[in-house]
Amino acid sequence: MSGYINTIADLEAQTYGFSLGGSSNMLLKTAGAVSGIHAGHDASSQAQPTTGVAGNLYNVLYGQKVWSMLNREVNALSVMAKRPYTSSGWRVLSKRPAGGSGNKHAFVQTGALATATNPGGDNPRLDVIGGVEENASLSTGGLIAIAPEYSVLNMSPKIVAHQFDFSELAMEMAAIDDGIGDIRAQMREDMGKHHAESQNLMLVSPLEAYVQADKTNAAANIERNYTSLYKVISSNAELDKMVSDNFPQGSLTADGHEAYHIYGTNRDDASFLDATIDFGDGYASGDSRPFTLTIMNSLLRQLRENGGSPKVILTGYDTIQTLSDLLQSQERFMDRKEIVPTVNGVRGTKGAEVGFRVATYYDIPLIPVVSMQSTSVDSGTISDMLFLDTDHMWLSVMKPTQYFEDGISNGNPFGVNQLGNKALYRTIAEVGCSYFKGQGKITNLK
């Protein structure tokens, strides 16, 4: 349907001014001609970027170059599935019609029958969970009207922007003597990488930063960033333990609940927002524990019992090395697998694009992230592990990365109020999650 954004490809086409019906591709990089932004992900054809008045406002080529890097790097940002931001909220099933909101259908063997005022219940008696007598009357006995409970979640898109500038003199001097040549191209390249790295860091910002934001010695501006995976993959029990163990140190403010708030709901009041977490005994000094295969296997089992299907494990190089040492000591070895980060998350089969060989555990790719955190008060601990079910965890993109530039090179020094150029990278997106119990985390390891 013309004019509608249904896929991330449609969003990129509208943002960058493409017509999806063409087949030519004129994108260039420093090293030479490369495939277009979509060809690297889904092999769809692309037309040439359009030019015109908007050319003075932003550069289509470099915006795409950064977007391509975001989807091909093996890091937290690249493995996230990207979806167009089409709505600010979504509905979730938060409770069964009967049997509670736990991972399993709850029941009791003895107890009161369901009634019109208490149909179903969180713990229905085992002999009244659906079996009825022949020719049973409606709305009596064991045949009472029941209904599931639904909840609504919402999010707001976050703006990530980085501005930089360069003077007219610097641009001219770089082109002579022993200069680097095109300083604008060099700055665009370096700032584009920084823009990507900053978004990656937002996704793995430590949970204690949100707890710290609730305390008297820190500001709460961290909420301007993308919501960290550490905050999404958390639980009310983990946050309570952090507060009771005073980690990080500081006094909570009177309304200090920012760490508990997510998607318009408070984790205090909604158990369906709790992810599957293993943090050991707590976050007090000395609570860190040695990493064992049993810890990792137990979490994987819990995730599958919860209905999750982990597609990727994010962790640090130190944890991957520790895991490898554990397996080798038992004469077992980690498998390796070819994976390709795409706009739809991690794909396991290498296509025309460049793939990466990574270690796997039970056929789940282990993606090393340099910025991975270690959630523990003790020293000498190793990186945490995040288990993502990317079918239910995504980056909702309202505006893909774009590059804007104006100034004296475009004949408009008055617009930027300096004898030079000003430039800007900007992305608008936010992290979404539709099933928390299928996401997992292991912390406090050494």
C-alpha positions as CSV (number, residue, x, y, z in Angstrom):
1,M,0.0,0.0,0.0
2,S,1.7,3.2,-1.2
3,G,2.7,5.7,1.4
4,Y,2.6,3.3,4.4
5,I,5.5,2.3,6.6
6,N,5.2,-1.4,7.3
7,T,8.9,-2.5,7.5
8,I,12.2,-1.0,8.4
9,A,13.0,-1.0,4.7
10,D,10.0,1.3,4.1
11,L,11.1,3.6,6.9
12,E,14.6,3.9,5.5
13,A,13.3,4.5,2.0
14,Q,11.1,7.3,3.2
15,T,13.8,8.8,5.4
16,Y,16.6,8.8,2.8
17,G,14.4,9.5,-0.2
18,F,14.6,6.2,-2.1
19,S,12.2,4.8,-4.6
20,L,12.1,1.0,-4.0
21,G,11.1,0.2,-7.5
22,G,14.6,0.9,-9.0
23,S,17.6,-1.3,-9.2
24,S,20.7,0.9,-9.6
25,N,22.9,1.5,-6.6
26,M,25.3,4.5,-6.5
27,L,26.4,4.4,-2.9
28,L,30.2,4.8,-2.5
29,K,32.5,4.5,0.5
30,T,36.1,5.5,0.9
31,A,37.3,2.0,-0.2
32,G,35.2,1.9,-3.3
33,A,31.7,0.9,-4.4
34,V,29.6,-1.1,-2.0
35,S,26.1,-2.5,-1.9
36,G,23.2,-0.4,-0.7
37,I,21.8,-0.1,2.7
38,H,19.2,-2.8,2.2
39,A,21.2,-5.1,0.0
40,G,23.4,-5.8,3.1
41,H,20.4,-6.9,5.0
42,D,17.7,-8.4,2.8
43,A,19.0,-8.1,-0.8
44,S,16.2,-5.7,-1.8
45,S,17.0,-3.4,-4.8
46,Q,17.6,0.3,-4.3
47,A,17.5,3.4,-6.5
48,Q,19.9,6.3,-6.5
49,P,19.5,8.8,-3.7
50,T,17.5,11.9,-4.8
51,T,19.1,15.3,-4.8
52,G,17.7,18.8,-4.6
53,V,17.1,21.6,-2.1
54,A,17.4,19.2,0.8
55,G,21.0,18.5,-0.2
56,N,22.1,21.6,1.8
57,L,20.5,20.2,4.9
58,Y,21.7,16.7,5.1
59,N,24.0,14.3,3.3
60,V,22.2,11.1,2.3
61,L,25.4,9.1,1.6
62,Y,26.9,9.4,5.1
63,G,23.7,8.9,6.9
64,Q,23.4,5.5,5.2
65,K,27.0,4.7,5.9
66,V,26.5,5.0,9.6
67,W,23.2,3.0,9.5
68,S,24.9,0.2,7.7
69,M,27.6,0.1,10.4
70,L,25.0,-0.1,13.1
71,N,23.5,-3.2,11.5
72,R,26.8,-5.0,10.7
73,E,28.8,-4.6,13.9
74,V,28.7,-7.6,16.2
75,N,27.6,-5.7,19.4
76,A,24.5,-5.0,21.4
77,L,23.1,-2.6,18.9
78,S,23.6,-4.7,15.9
79,V,21.9,-7.9,17.3
80,M,18.7,-6.0,18.2
81,A,15.9,-6.4,15.7
82,K,14.9,-3.0,14.2
83,R,11.2,-2.3,13.7
84,P,9.5,0.9,12.5
85,Y,8.0,3.0,15.3
86,T,4.4,2.7,14.4
87,S,2.8,3.0,17.8
88,S,3.7,4.2,21.3
89,G,2.1,1.4,23.2
90,W,1.1,-2.3,23.1
91,R,-1.2,-4.6,25.0
92,V,0.0,-7.7,26.8
93,L,-1.8,-10.6,28.4
94,S,-0.8,-10.3,32.1
95,K,-3.0,-13.0,33.8
96,R,-4.7,-16.2,32.9
97,P,-8.5,-16.5,33.1
98,A,-7.8,-18.9,36.0
99,G,-4.5,-20.1,37.4
100,G,-2.7,-16.9,38.1
101,S,0.1,-15.1,36.3
102,G,3.0,-17.4,37.0
103,N,4.9,-19.4,34.5
104,K,2.7,-22.5,35.2
105,H,-1.0,-22.9,35.5
106,A,-1.5,-22.8,39.3
107,F,-4.0,-25.1,41.1
108,V,-4.9,-26.6,44.5
109,Q,-6.2,-30.1,45.2
110,T,-8.5,-29.0,48.0
111,G,-10.3,-25.7,48.4
112,A,-13.5,-23.8,47.6
113,L,-15.3,-24.1,44.3
114,A,-15.4,-21.2,41.9
115,T,-18.3,-18.8,42.4
116,A,-19.9,-16.0,40.5
117,T,-18.0,-13.5,42.7
118,N,-14.7,-15.4,42.5
119,P,-14.7,-17.1,39.1
120,G,-11.5,-19.0,38.3
121,G,-9.2,-17.5,40.8
122,D,-5.4,-17.6,41.0
123,N,-5.4,-21.1,42.5
124,P,-8.5,-23.0,41.2
125,R,-9.4,-26.4,42.5
126,L,-8.1,-29.1,40.2
127,D,-11.5,-30.7,39.6
128,V,-13.0,-27.4,38.4
129,I,-10.5,-26.2,35.8
130,G,-12.8,-27.0,32.8
131,G,-14.4,-30.4,33.2
132,V,-18.2,-30.2,33.5
133,E,-21.1,-32.6,33.9
134,E,-23.3,-33.6,31.0
135,N,-26.0,-31.0,30.1
136,A,-24.5,-28.6,32.6
137,S,-26.3,-25.3,33.3
138,L,-24.5,-22.1,32.3
139,S,-23.1,-19.8,35.0
140,T,-23.5,-22.4,37.8
141,G,-21.3,-24.9,39.5
142,G,-18.0,-25.3,37.7
143,L,-19.2,-23.4,34.6
144,I,-18.6,-19.8,35.6
145,A,-17.8,-17.0,33.1
146,I,-14.0,-16.2,33.4
147,A,-11.8,-13.9,31.4
148,P,-8.0,-13.1,31.1
149,E,-6.5,-9.9,32.3
150,Y,-4.8,-7.5,29.9
151,S,-2.4,-4.7,30.6
152,V,-1.0,-1.8,28.5
153,L,2.6,-0.7,28.1
154,N,3.8,2.5,26.5
155,M,7.1,4.1,25.5
156,S,8.3,7.4,24.2
157,P,11.0,7.7,21.4
158,K,14.4,8.9,22.5
159,I,16.5,11.4,20.5
160,V,20.2,10.6,20.2
161,A,22.2,13.4,18.7
162,H,25.9,14.5,18.4
163,Q,26.9,17.9,17.0
164,F,30.3,18.9,15.7
165,D,31.8,21.7,13.7
166,F,34.9,22.6,11.7
167,S,36.2,26.0,10.7
168,E,36.7,27.3,7.1
169,L,40.4,27.7,7.8
170,A,40.7,24.1,9.0
171,M,39.0,22.8,5.9
172,E,41.3,24.8,3.6
173,M,44.5,24.0,5.5
174,A,43.7,20.3,5.6
175,A,43.8,20.3,1.8
176,I,47.4,21.6,1.5
177,D,50.8,20.9,3.0
178,D,50.7,17.6,4.9
179,G,47.0,17.8,5.6
180,I,44.6,14.9,5.7
181,G,42.7,16.1,2.6
182,D,39.0,16.3,3.1
183,I,38.6,17.0,6.8
184,R,34.9,17.0,6.5
185,A,34.9,13.4,5.3
186,Q,37.2,12.4,8.1
187,M,35.1,14.1,10.7
188,R,31.9,12.6,9.4
189,E,33.5,9.1,9.6
190,D,34.8,9.5,13.1
191,M,31.7,11.2,14.5
192,G,29.5,8.6,12.8
193,K,31.4,5.8,14.6
194,H,31.0,7.7,17.9
195,H,27.3,8.1,17.3
196,A,27.0,4.3,16.9
197,E,29.2,3.5,19.9
198,S,27.2,5.9,22.1
199,Q,23.9,4.1,21.2
200,N,25.6,0.8,21.9
201,L,26.7,2.0,25.3
202,M,23.1,3.1,26.1
203,L,21.9,-0.4,25.6
204,V,24.3,-1.9,28.1
205,S,24.3,0.9,30.7
206,P,24.4,-0.6,34.2
207,L,21.2,-1.0,36.2
208,E,22.8,0.6,39.2
209,A,22.9,3.9,37.2
210,Y,19.1,3.9,37.3
211,V,19.1,3.2,41.0
212,Q,21.8,5.9,41.5
213,A,19.5,8.3,39.6
214,D,17.0,7.9,42.4
215,K,19.5,9.0,45.0
216,T,20.4,12.4,46.2
217,N,23.8,12.6,44.7
218,A,22.9,12.0,41.0
219,A,20.6,13.4,38.3
220,A,18.0,11.4,36.5
221,N,19.0,12.4,33.0
222,I,19.8,8.8,32.1
223,E,16.1,8.5,31.1
224,R,16.9,10.6,28.0
225,N,18.9,7.7,26.6
226,Y,17.5,4.5,25.2
227,T,16.3,2.3,28.0
228,S,19.1,0.0,28.9
229,L,18.8,-3.8,28.4
230,Y,19.9,-4.0,32.0
231,K,16.7,-2.2,33.1
232,V,14.4,-4.1,30.7
233,I,15.9,-7.4,31.8
234,S,15.4,-6.9,35.6
235,S,12.9,-7.8,38.3
236,N,11.3,-6.2,41.3
237,A,13.3,-8.7,43.5
238,E,16.6,-7.6,42.0
239,L,15.8,-3.9,42.5
240,D,14.6,-4.5,46.0
241,K,17.9,-6.3,46.8
242,M,20.0,-3.5,45.4
243,V,18.2,-1.0,47.6
244,S,18.4,-3.1,50.7
245,D,22.1,-3.8,50.2
246,N,22.7,-0.1,49.5
247,F,24.2,-0.8,46.0
248,P,25.2,1.7,44.8
249,Q,25.7,3.7,48.0
250,G,23.6,6.7,48.7
251,S,20.2,7.7,50.3
252,L,17.1,7.3,48.2
253,T,15.0,10.4,47.6
254,A,11.4,10.6,48.8
255,D,10.0,9.6,45.4
256,G,13.0,7.5,44.4
257,H,11.3,4.9,42.1
258,E,12.8,5.7,38.7
259,A,14.6,2.4,38.5
260,Y,11.3,0.6,39.1
261,H,9.4,2.5,36.4
262,I,9.3,0.9,32.9
263,Y,6.9,1.4,30.0
264,G,4.5,3.4,32.1
265,T,4.2,0.7,34.8
266,N,5.8,0.1,38.1
267,R,7.4,-3.3,38.7
268,D,6.1,-3.2,42.2
269,D,2.6,-3.8,40.9
270,A,3.1,-6.0,37.9
271,S,4.9,-9.4,38.2
272,F,4.6,-10.0,34.4
273,L,7.3,-7.3,34.0
274,D,9.8,-9.4,35.9
275,A,12.5,-11.0,33.7
276,T,14.4,-14.2,34.6
277,I,17.3,-13.1,36.8
278,D,20.1,-14.9,38.7
279,F,22.0,-12.5,40.9
280,G,22.9,-15.0,43.6
281,D,22.4,-14.1,47.3
282,G,22.4,-10.4,46.8
283,Y,24.6,-7.4,46.1
284,A,26.4,-7.0,49.4
285,S,30.2,-7.3,49.8
286,G,31.3,-10.9,49.3
287,D,28.1,-12.0,47.5
288,S,29.8,-12.6,44.2
289,R,30.1,-16.4,43.3
290,P,32.3,-18.4,40.9
291,F,30.9,-18.9,37.4
292,T,29.8,-22.5,36.9
293,L,28.1,-24.3,34.0
294,T,25.3,-25.2,36.4
295,I,24.4,-21.5,36.9
296,M,24.2,-21.0,33.1
297,N,22.3,-24.2,32.4
298,S,19.8,-23.5,35.1
299,L,19.0,-20.1,33.7
300,L,18.6,-21.5,30.2
301,R,16.2,-24.2,31.6
302,Q,14.2,-21.5,33.4
303,L,13.9,-19.4,30.3
304,R,12.6,-22.3,28.3
305,E,10.1,-23.3,31.1
306,N,8.9,-19.7,31.0
307,G,8.2,-20.0,27.3
308,G,11.2,-18.0,26.1
309,S,13.6,-19.0,23.3
310,P,16.9,-17.2,23.7
311,K,18.4,-16.2,20.3
312,V,21.6,-14.6,21.5
313,I,23.8,-14.2,24.6
314,L,25.5,-10.9,25.2
315,T,28.6,-10.9,27.4
316,G,32.2,-9.8,27.7
317,Y,35.3,-11.3,26.4
318,D,36.4,-12.3,29.9
319,T,33.2,-14.3,30.5
320,I,33.6,-16.1,27.2
321,Q,37.1,-17.0,28.1
322,T,36.0,-18.3,31.5
323,L,33.3,-20.4,29.9
324,S,35.8,-21.8,27.4
325,D,38.2,-22.7,30.2
326,L,35.4,-24.5,32.1
327,L,34.4,-26.5,29.0
328,Q,38.0,-27.5,28.1
329,S,38.6,-28.7,31.7
330,Q,35.7,-31.1,31.2
331,E,37.0,-32.1,27.7
332,R,34.1,-30.3,26.1
333,F,34.5,-27.5,23.6
334,M,32.4,-24.5,22.5
335,D,31.0,-24.8,19.0
336,R,31.4,-22.0,16.5
337,K,28.8,-20.6,14.2
338,E,28.5,-18.1,11.3
339,I,26.1,-15.3,12.2
340,V,25.0,-12.2,10.4
341,P,23.5,-9.2,12.3
342,T,20.7,-7.7,10.2
343,V,17.8,-5.3,10.8
344,N,15.8,-8.3,11.9
345,G,18.3,-9.4,14.6
346,V,20.9,-12.2,14.3
347,R,20.6,-14.6,11.4
348,G,22.4,-17.9,11.6
349,T,23.1,-18.6,8.0
350,K,25.6,-16.6,6.0
351,G,24.3,-15.0,2.9
352,A,25.9,-12.6,0.4
353,E,26.9,-10.2,3.1
354,V,29.9,-10.6,5.4
355,G,29.3,-12.9,8.3
356,F,31.1,-13.4,11.6
357,R,32.3,-16.5,13.4
358,V,31.3,-16.5,17.0
359,A,31.3,-19.1,19.8
360,T,28.0,-20.8,20.6
361,Y,26.6,-22.6,23.7
362,Y,23.8,-25.0,23.0
363,D,23.7,-23.5,19.5
364,I,23.1,-20.0,20.9
365,P,25.6,-17.4,19.6
366,L,27.8,-15.7,22.3
367,I,28.2,-12.1,21.2
368,P,31.2,-10.3,22.8
369,V,30.4,-6.7,23.8
370,V,33.4,-4.6,24.9
371,S,31.2,-2.3,27.0
372,M,29.5,-5.1,28.9
373,Q,29.0,-4.4,32.6
374,S,29.8,-6.3,35.7
375,T,27.0,-5.9,38.3
376,S,28.7,-6.5,41.6
377,V,30.1,-4.6,44.6
378,D,33.1,-6.9,44.7
379,S,36.3,-6.4,42.7
380,G,37.7,-9.0,40.3
381,T,34.3,-10.0,38.9
382,I,33.6,-10.9,35.3
383,S,31.1,-9.5,32.8
384,D,27.4,-10.2,33.2
385,M,25.4,-12.3,30.7
386,L,22.2,-11.2,28.9
387,F,20.0,-13.8,27.3
388,L,17.8,-12.1,24.6
389,D,14.8,-13.5,22.9
390,T,14.8,-11.1,20.0
391,D,11.4,-12.2,18.8
392,H,10.1,-10.1,21.8
393,M,12.9,-7.6,22.2
394,W,13.5,-4.9,19.5
395,L,14.7,-1.4,18.8
396,S,11.7,0.7,17.6
397,V,13.0,3.2,15.1
398,M,11.1,6.4,14.4
399,K,13.9,8.1,12.4
400,P,17.0,6.2,11.2
401,T,20.4,7.8,11.6
402,Q,20.6,11.0,9.5
403,Y,23.5,13.4,8.8
404,F,22.8,17.2,8.7
405,E,25.3,19.9,7.7
406,D,25.2,23.5,6.8
407,G,27.5,26.5,6.9
408,I,30.0,28.4,4.8
409,S,30.7,25.6,2.4
410,N,27.0,25.7,1.5
411,G,27.1,29.5,1.2
412,N,25.2,30.0,4.5
413,P,27.6,31.1,7.3
414,F,24.7,33.2,8.7
415,G,22.6,30.1,9.3
416,V,25.2,28.6,11.7
417,N,26.6,32.0,12.9
418,Q,30.3,31.1,12.4
419,L,32.9,31.1,9.6
420,G,32.8,27.3,9.2
421,N,30.3,24.4,9.1
422,K,28.2,22.8,11.7
423,A,27.1,19.2,11.4
424,L,24.9,16.8,13.3
425,Y,24.1,13.1,13.5
426,R,20.6,12.2,14.8
427,T,18.7,9.0,15.5
428,I,15.2,8.6,17.1
429,A,14.4,5.2,18.6
430,E,13.6,3.3,21.8
431,V,13.9,-0.3,23.1
432,G,10.7,-2.3,23.2
433,C,9.9,-5.6,24.9
434,S,6.6,-7.7,24.7
435,Y,7.6,-10.7,26.8
436,F,9.8,-10.1,29.9
437,K,9.9,-13.7,31.3
438,G,11.6,-14.8,28.1
439,Q,14.6,-12.5,28.7
440,G,17.3,-13.5,31.2
441,K,20.4,-12.2,33.0
442,I,23.2,-13.6,35.2
443,T,25.2,-11.2,37.3
444,N,27.6,-11.2,40.3
445,L,30.0,-13.6,38.7
446,K,33.8,-14.1,39.3
